[in-house]
C-alpha cells in the first residue's frame, strides 16, 4: 500500500456512494464488500461529525480479531500456539493532524484524547483504551520510530466476550495507522504486535502474552513458537480455508469470567510448579521424558492435577507442529482430527472446561457434548481460549451448518453461534 493515493473525506464518501471502492474492499471482504462499504460510510460520517467534514488525505485501516486453533494454555510456559485471523475486524478512517495528540472516536464508546507529550503510564487510564493508545505511541518512540498526531473514527464488529480478542484488534489498528501515516509502512507485523503487547502489559495493566496481537497483525493461519519470548518464531501458513468446505463457528455458551481468575491462574501456577520441581522456570525448559522419569516424586510434590496439566502441555506443543504440518500439505482431515485431540486433552488433562467450585454449571461441557452429537464423526470441536466458561470452537461442514447453528442457539440463545471465516490479511491499510 506504500505510496497509495489518499482521498479526501469527501472523495471517500462519494466513492463509497458510487461503488468506486468496491473492487478494493472486495480484496479484503470478498462478497461482503457492499455491506462493508455501507459500514465504512457510517464511520466516515462519524469522522466528519467528531473531527472535520472537510478533512483531506484520509485513509482506511482494518485489523482483524483472532481465534486460537491449537496450543491451549501453552503460551504462558513459552510453548507453541496456532491461531488465525478472522473476518470480524476493527475498521477505521484516519487522518494526520498538526497536533501532538491522538484522538479516536469508536462507535459506542467515549472519545479518546491522548497528549503525545506524555509517554509514561497514567494511573487513571489503567484498563482503558487511552492507556492502549499512549502505550503504543510510547512503544513506537522507544523503538526510534516516528509518532505523530492523528484523528480516527472506528467501529468494531469483533464480538466482546467472545474470545476473539477485540482489545488486541483495536491495538493493532492503532499501530497500523501509525505505521502507515508516519513510518512508510516499514515496521513488520511481528514488531507491531510486540509494541501492542508492550502497551497492554505496561500501560493498560493487562499481563497478556503475544498470541492475540500476532494473530491480528499477521492474519491467516499463524504458528507461533514462544521458546524465546523476546524473539518468537512466527510462521504464516499458506492454506485456503475457504476451499475446505467448513465454517469456523464460535459458540458463546454463557457464564461469567469475573470469578474465574483463580482458576486461570492455577493452570499456569501448577504447570510452573512441575517445571520448578524439575529444576526449571517453565515447562519449555523441561520435557515429557524428564517428568516421567521422576513421576512419583513430582506427584508427591505437585499433585496429580499439576502432572496432568504438564502432560497436556507437552502433547499440545507437539500437536501444534502436527496441525501446522497438516495445513501445509493440505490434509484438512488430519488437521480436524488434531483439533479434536486438542479439545479432548483440554477436557481430560488440562481440566479447564468447568470449575470444580461450581459443578452444577458446565455450559462449555454441554456445548462440546452437543457439538459431538450434531457433528458425529465429521468436523471438529474444542474449548476456545482460557476455558472454564464462555466459548467453544467448532469446524462445521457447510451442509451441517444450519443444523448446528439451530442446535446451539436452541440451547444457548439466539445469536450465540457466530459463523466466521479465516481472514488471510492482518492489520492493513484498505484505501
C-alpha positions in Angstrom: 0.0 0.0 0.0 3.1 2.3 0.2 2.6 5.4 -1.9 -1.1 4.7 -2.3 -3.1 7.8 -3.0 -5.1 9.2 0.0 -8.5 10.5 -0.9 -10.1 13.5 0.9 -13.0 12.6 3.2 -15.4 14.0 0.6 -13.9 11.8 -2.1 -14.1 8.8 0.2 -17.8 9.3 0.9 -18.6 9.9 -2.8 -16.6 6.9 -3.8 -18.5 4.7 -1.2 -21.8 6.0 -2.5 -21.0 5.3 -6.2 -19.4 1.9 -5.6 -16.0 3.1 -6.8 -14.2 1.5 -3.9 -16.0 -1.9 -4.1 -13.1 -3.6 -6.0 -10.6 -2.6 -3.3 -12.9 -3.6 -0.5 -13.6 -6.9 -2.3 -9.9 -7.8 -1.9 -10.3 -7.8 1.8 -14.0 -8.6 2.4 -15.0 -10.7 -0.7 -18.7 -10.9 -1.2 -19.3 -8.8 1.9 -17.8 -5.7 0.2 -21.2 -3.9 -0.4 -22.1 -4.3 3.3 -18.7 -3.2 4.4 -18.9 -0.1 2.1 -22.1 0.8 3.9 -20.4 0.3 7.3 -17.5 2.4 6.2 -19.8 5.1 5.0 -21.2 5.3 8.6 -17.6 5.5 10.0 -16.7 8.3 7.6 -19.9 10.2 8.7 -18.8 9.8 12.3 -15.4 11.2 11.4 -17.0 14.2 9.8 -19.2 14.7 12.9 -16.5 14.5 15.5 -13.5 15.9 13.7 -13.7 17.7 10.3 -16.2 17.3 7.5 -13.6 18.9 5.1 -10.6 16.6 6.0 -8.1 16.0 3.3 -5.9 12.9 2.9 -7.8 10.3 4.9 -7.0 6.6 4.9 -8.9 3.5 5.8 -7.4 0.8 8.1 -8.5 -2.6 9.3 -7.3 -5.1 12.0 -9.0 -8.5 12.5 -10.0 -10.4 15.6 -8.4 -13.8 16.1 -9.2 -17.4 17.1 -7.0 -19.8 18.9 -6.8 -23.0 16.9 -4.2 -25.0 18.9 -1.9 -24.6 21.8 -4.4 -24.3 24.6 -2.7 -22.9 27.7 0.8 -23.2 26.3 2.0 -19.7 25.6 2.5 -18.8 29.3 5.1 -21.6 29.6 6.9 -20.5 26.4 5.1 -23.1 24.3 3.7 -23.2 20.8 0.3 -22.0 19.5 -1.7 -22.0 16.3 -4.0 -19.1 15.7 -5.9 -17.5 12.9 -7.2 -14.1 12.0 -10.9 -13.9 11.4 -13.2 -11.9 9.2 -14.6 -9.7 12.1 -12.5 -6.6 12.4 -12.0 -3.1 13.7 -12.4 -0.7 10.8 -11.3 2.9 10.9 -10.9 6.2 9.0 -7.9 8.2 10.0 -6.1 11.4 9.1 -2.8 13.1 10.2 -3.1 16.3 12.2 -0.7 19.0 13.0 -1.2 18.4 16.8 0.8 16.2 19.1 -2.2 14.3 20.2 -4.2 11.2 19.1 -8.0 11.5 19.1 -10.1 8.4 18.4 -13.9 8.1 18.4 -15.0 4.5 18.5 -18.7 3.6 17.9 -20.4 3.0 21.2 -17.5 4.4 23.4 -16.5 7.7 24.8 -13.9 9.7 22.8 -10.2 9.1 23.4 -7.8 12.0 23.6 -4.1 11.3 24.2 -1.5 14.0 24.6 1.7 12.7 23.0 3.9 14.9 25.2 3.3 12.3 28.0 4.5 8.8 27.1 4.6 7.3 30.5 1.7 5.3 32.1 -1.1 7.4 33.6 -2.6 5.7 36.6 -6.1 6.9 35.9 -6.1 5.4 32.4 -5.2 1.8 33.6 -7.5 -0.7 31.9 -8.8 1.8 29.4 -8.2 2.5 25.7 -6.4 5.8 26.3 -3.7 3.7 28.0 -3.5 1.4 25.0 -3.1 4.4 22.6 -0.5 6.1 24.8 1.4 2.8 25.3 1.6 2.1 21.6 2.9 5.6 20.9 5.5 5.1 23.7 6.5 1.7 22.2 7.0 3.4 18.8 9.1 6.1 20.4 11.2 3.6 22.4 11.9 1.7 19.1 13.0 5.0 17.5 10.0 5.1 15.1 8.1 8.2 14.3 5.0 9.2 16.1 2.6 12.0 15.4 -1.0 13.1 15.9 -4.0 11.7 14.1 -7.7 11.7 14.3 -9.6 8.4 13.7 -13.2 7.2 13.8 -13.6 3.4 14.2 -16.2 0.7 14.5 -15.7 -2.9 15.7 -17.7 -6.0 14.9 -15.2 -8.1 16.9 -17.6 -9.5 19.4 -16.7 -8.5 23.0 -16.6 -11.5 25.4 -16.3 -14.0 22.5 -12.7 -14.8 23.0 -11.9 -13.2 19.6 -9.7 -10.5 21.2 -11.3 -7.2 20.4 -8.7 -5.4 22.5 -5.8 -6.7 20.5 -7.5 -5.9 17.3 -8.0 -2.3 18.4 -4.4 -2.1 19.4 -3.2 -3.5 16.1 -5.4 -0.9 14.3 -3.8 2.0 16.2 -0.3 0.6 15.5 -1.1 0.0 11.8 -2.3 3.6 11.5 1.0 4.9 13.0 3.0 2.6 10.8 1.4 3.8 7.6 0.9 7.5 8.4 4.3 8.2 9.9 6.6 5.2 9.1 6.1 4.4 5.5 4.7 1.0 6.5 8.2 -0.3 7.2 7.5 -1.9 10.5 6.9 -5.7 10.4 3.7 -7.2 11.7 5.6 -9.1 14.4 7.2 -5.9 15.7 3.8 -4.1 15.6 2.4 -7.0 17.7 5.2 -6.7 20.2 4.6 -3.0 20.6 0.9 -3.6 21.2 1.7 -6.3 23.8 4.1 -3.8 25.5 1.2 -1.3 25.7 -1.2 -3.8 27.2 1.4 -5.0 29.7 2.9 -1.7 30.8 0.2 0.8 30.3 -3.2 -1.0 30.2 -2.2 -3.3 33.1 -3.1 -6.5 31.3 -0.4 -9.2 31.7 -1.2 -10.8 28.4 1.0 -12.9 26.1 1.8 -12.2 22.4 -0.6 -14.6 20.6 -3.6 -12.3 20.2 -1.6 -9.4 18.8 0.5 -11.5 16.5 -2.5 -13.3 15.0 -4.3 -10.0 14.4 -1.2 -8.3 13.0 -0.2 -11.2 10.7 -3.6 -12.7 9.6 -4.3 -16.1 8.2 -3.2 -19.3 10.0 -0.2 -18.4 12.1 2.1 -20.8 14.0 4.0 -19.1 16.8 6.8 -20.6 18.9 7.5 -18.7 22.1 10.6 -20.5 23.1 12.3 -17.1 23.1 9.6 -14.6 24.2 11.7 -11.7 23.0 12.1 -13.2 19.5 9.2 -15.6 18.9 9.3 -17.5 15.7 6.2 -16.7 13.6 5.2 -18.7 10.6 2.3 -17.8 8.4 0.8 -20.9 6.8 -0.5 -20.9 3.2 -3.8 -22.6 3.5 -7.1 -21.7 1.7 -9.7 -22.2 4.4 -12.5 -21.0 2.1 -11.9 -24.1 0.0 -12.1 -26.5 2.9 -15.9 -26.9 2.8 -16.2 -25.9 6.5 -17.2 -22.9 8.5 -15.5 -21.8 11.7 -18.1 -21.4 14.4 -17.6 -19.8 17.8 -20.4 -20.5 20.3 -20.9 -18.4 23.4 -22.1 -20.9 25.9 -22.6 -18.2 28.6 -21.1 -17.9 32.1 -19.1 -15.0 33.5 -15.3 -14.9 33.6 -15.3 -12.5 36.5 -14.9 -15.0 39.3 -12.6 -17.4 37.4 -9.3 -15.5 37.9 -8.0 -18.1 40.4 -8.9 -21.0 38.0 -6.9 -19.4 35.2 -4.0 -18.6 37.5 -3.9 -22.2 38.8 -3.3 -23.6 35.3 -0.1 -21.6 34.9 0.9 -22.0 38.6 0.6 -25.7 38.5 2.4 -26.1 35.2 5.3 -24.0 36.6 5.3 -25.9 39.9 6.2 -29.1 37.8 8.9 -27.1 36.0 10.3 -25.9 39.3 10.3 -29.5 40.7 12.4 -30.4 37.6 14.8 -27.5 38.2 13.4 -25.1 35.6 11.3 -22.0 35.4 8.8 -23.1 32.8 7.8 -26.3 31.2 9.5 -25.4 27.9 12.9 -25.9 29.7 11.9 -29.5 30.5 10.5 -32.5 28.7 7.9 -35.2 29.0 10.7 -37.7 29.4 12.1 -35.8 32.4 8.7 -35.7 34.0 8.0 -39.4 33.6 11.5 -40.3 34.9 10.6 -38.6 38.2 6.9 -39.1 38.2 6.5 -40.5 41.8 8.4 -37.5 43.3 6.5 -34.9 41.1 3.1 -36.4 42.1 4.0 -36.1 45.7 5.4 -32.6 45.4 3.0 -31.0 43.0 -0.2 -33.2 42.9 -1.8 -35.2 40.2 -3.6 -32.4 38.5 -0.4 -30.4 38.0 1.2 -33.5 36.5 -1.8 -34.0 34.1 -1.6 -30.3 33.1 2.1 -30.7 32.3 1.4 -33.7 30.2 -1.3 -31.7 28.3 1.3 -29.0 27.7 3.9 -31.4 26.2 1.3 -33.1 24.0 -0.3 -29.8 22.9 3.1 -28.4 21.8 3.6 -31.5 19.6 0.0 -31.1 18.2 0.7 -27.5 17.1 3.6 -28.8 15.0 1.4 -31.6 13.6 -1.5 -29.2 12.9 0.8 -26.8 11.0 2.3 -29.7 9.0 -1.2 -30.9 8.1 -2.2 -27.5 6.8 1.0 -27.1 4.8 0.3 -30.4 3.0 -3.4 -29.6 2.6 -4.6 -32.5 4.7 -7.6 -30.9 6.3 -9.0 -34.3 7.6 -5.8 -34.8 9.6 -6.0 -31.2 10.9 -9.5 -31.7 12.1 -8.6 -34.9 13.9 -5.8 -32.9 15.7 -8.3 -30.2 16.7 -10.5 -32.8 18.4 -7.4 -34.3 20.1 -6.6 -30.8 21.4 -10.1 -30.4 22.8 -10.0 -33.9 24.4 -6.7 -33.1 26.1 -8.0 -29.8 27.4 -11.1 -31.6 28.9 -9.3 -34.7 30.3 -5.9 -33.4 31.3 -5.7 -29.6 31.4 -9.2 -29.6 33.0 -10.2 -26.1 32.1 -13.7 -26.9 30.8 -15.5 -26.1 34.1 -14.6 -25.1 37.6 -14.8 -27.6 40.4 -16.2 -24.8 42.6 -19.5 -24.7 40.6 -20.1 -28.2 39.2 -23.8 -27.5 38.6 -22.8 -25.1 35.9 -21.0 -26.6 33.0 -22.0 -24.7 29.8 -18.7 -25.4 28.0 -19.0 -29.1 28.7 -22.6 -29.1 27.4 -21.6 -27.2 24.3 -18.9 -29.7 23.5 -21.3 -32.6 24.0 -23.9 -31.1 21.8 -21.3 -30.4 19.1 -20.2 -34.1 19.2 -23.9 -35.1 18.9 -24.7 -32.9 15.9 -21.5 -33.3 14.0 -20.9 -37.0 14.8 -17.7 -38.1 13.2 -17.4 -35.0 11.0 -15.8 -31.6 11.6 -14.2 -30.9 15.0 -14.8 -29.1 18.3 -12.8 -27.9 21.2 -12.8 -25.3 24.0 -11.9 -21.8 22.8 -9.4 -19.7 24.8 -8.9 -19.8 28.5 -11.9 -22.1 29.2 -14.0 -22.7 32.4 -16.8 -20.6 30.9 -17.5 -18.7 27.7 -16.9 -20.0 24.2 -16.2 -23.2 22.3 -14.9 -23.5 18.7 -16.2 -25.8 16.0 -15.2 -26.5 12.4 -18.6 -27.4 10.8 -19.2 -28.9 7.4 -21.2 -26.5 5.4 -24.0 -29.0 4.8 -24.5 -29.2 8.6 -24.0 -25.5 9.4 -27.7 -24.6 9.7 -28.5 -27.7 11.8 -25.5 -26.9 14.0 -26.5 -23.3 14.5 -30.1 -24.2 15.3 -28.9 -26.7 17.9 -26.5 -24.3 19.6 -28.9 -21.3 19.6 -31.7 -23.5 20.8 -29.8 -24.1 24.0 -27.6 -21.1 24.4 -29.8 -18.4 22.9 -30.4 -16.5 19.7 -27.2 -15.1 18.2 -24.9 -17.3 20.4 -23.4 -19.1 17.4 -21.1 -16.9 15.3 -20.2 -18.2 11.8 -16.7 -16.9 10.8 -14.2 -17.1 8.1 -10.4 -17.2 8.3 -9.0 -13.9 7.0 -5.7 -14.0 5.2 -4.8 -10.4 5.8 -3.7 -9.0 9.2 -3.6 -5.3 10.1 -3.8 -3.4 6.7 -4.4 -0.1 5.0 -7.5 -0.8 2.9 -7.9 2.5 1.0 
